[in-house]
Amino acid sequence: MGKIKVTKVKSAINRTKNQKRILEALGLRKIGQTIEHDASPSILGMVNKVSHLVSVEETK
């Protein structure tokens, strides 16, 4: 399993509660904040749901 870096690039204002909760579960609070996660199916599914609010890059 690889690792991914998830960076919040857009605001969660005027987004659904579900999307806000997903960002919170990923550990993203402020714009520009970057968090590293394992590339598990559950994390990738969450990232897919908020893909318009975050940027993702693979790491080693």
MOFENQUI-V830628 format. One line per field, one symbol per residue. psi: psi as a letter, one per 30 degrees, with the letter a starting at -180 (. if undefined). A space follows every 10 residues. Layout:
# MOFENQUI-V830628
psi->???
This chain:
# MOFENQUI-V830628
psi->kalkkkkkfl lgkglleeee eeeeefgkel kfkkkklkil eeeeeeeeeh ffflkkkka.
